[in-house]
Amino acid sequence: MTAKYRINWGIWIGVMTGIYVFLYLNSPLAQYGIIWITFIALPIFFNGGAARQDYFSYFLSNIAGVAWGLIFLFFIAVFANFMSDVLATALGCLIFTALCCLHMLVPNKFLFNKVPAMFGGISATFSQGGENVLPVILTLLCGVTLALICNEGRNFLSESGSWTFKKSKS
């Protein structure tokens, strides 16, 4: 990847992110103050390769993560009835992190198979204390979508990094 390529791709990413932020902040989701959750899902998808065919798998794995986060919080609250909050949190995280990691055994042909995305969903759920579940899910979807759009910008760059608007091969 040439320096010109990185610069032009960076410009694409910046423009798409600016448009996204403008649209998000003018949407009903803005009232929740959780736009930053976008930037949990986005780098997880990028670090996973941001392949177009993995889009739904990442998104569905984020949803699974939100569900896991609710399970974590529920059992931490139950355990807190019998022990200190610190011990309840540690025990809940021990048990449910181990169970959540069993998803690593799920074959890649299934859609709920991206463990990092699940932990992104868990983190987002924890940040909201189990509240605002639908806005969290929608913002995670927006983050995965933004990552996909940013990655698709590569289709408008030649190998040397020049802008090209020829029909994409992918």
Residue pairs with C-beta under 8 A, 6 or more apart in sequence:
1 161
2 159
2 160
2 161
3 161
4 160
4 161
4 162
5 157
5 159
5 160
5 161
6 161
7 161
8 157
8 161
8 162
8 163
9 153
9 154
9 157
9 161
12 150
12 153
12 156
12 157
13 150
13 153
16 146
16 149
16 150
16 153
17 146
17 150
20 38
20 142
20 146
20 149
21 35
24 30
24 35
24 38
24 139
24 142
25 35
29 35
29 135
29 138
29 139
29 142
32 132
32 135
32 139
34 124
34 127
34 128
34 132
34 135
34 136
34 139
35 139
37 124
37 127
37 136
37 139
37 140
37 143
38 139
38 140
38 142
38 143
38 146
39 143
40 120
40 123
40 124
40 140
40 143
41 58
41 62
41 117
41 120
41 139
41 140
41 141
41 142
41 143
41 144
41 147
42 143
42 144
42 146
42 147
42 150
43 147
44 58
44 114
44 116
44 117
44 120
45 54
45 55
45 58
45 117
45 143
45 144
45 147
45 148
46 147
46 150
46 151
47 116
48 54
48 58
48 114
48 116
48 117
50 147
50 148
50 150
50 151
52 148
52 151
52 152
52 170
54 114
55 144
55 145
55 148
56 111
57 111
57 112
57 113
57 114
57 117
58 114
58 117
58 144
59 117
59 140
59 141
59 144
60 111
60 112
61 103
61 111
61 112
61 113
61 114
61 115
61 117
61 118
61 121
62 117
62 118
62 120
62 121
62 124
62 137
62 140
62 141
62 144
63 121
63 137
63 140
64 103
64 112
64 118
64 121
65 117
65 118
65 119
65 120
65 121
65 122
65 123
65 124
65 125
66 121
66 122
66 124
66 125
66 133
66 136
66 137
66 140
67 121
68 96
68 100
68 118
68 121
68 122
68 125
69 121
69 122
69 123
69 124
69 125
69 126
69 130
70 125
70 130
70 133
71 96
72 92
72 93
72 96
72 122
72 125
72 126
73 125
73 126
73 129
73 130
74 130
75 92
75 95
75 96
76 88
76 89
76 92
76 93
77 88
79 87
79 88
79 91
79 92
80 88
80 89
82 88
83 91
100 115
100 118
100 119
100 122
101 115
103 112
103 113
103 115
103 118
104 115
106 112
106 113
107 113
112 118
117 144
120 140
121 136
121 140
124 136
124 139
124 140
125 133
125 136
128 136
155 168
155 169
155 170
156 163
156 164
156 165
157 163
157 164
158 164
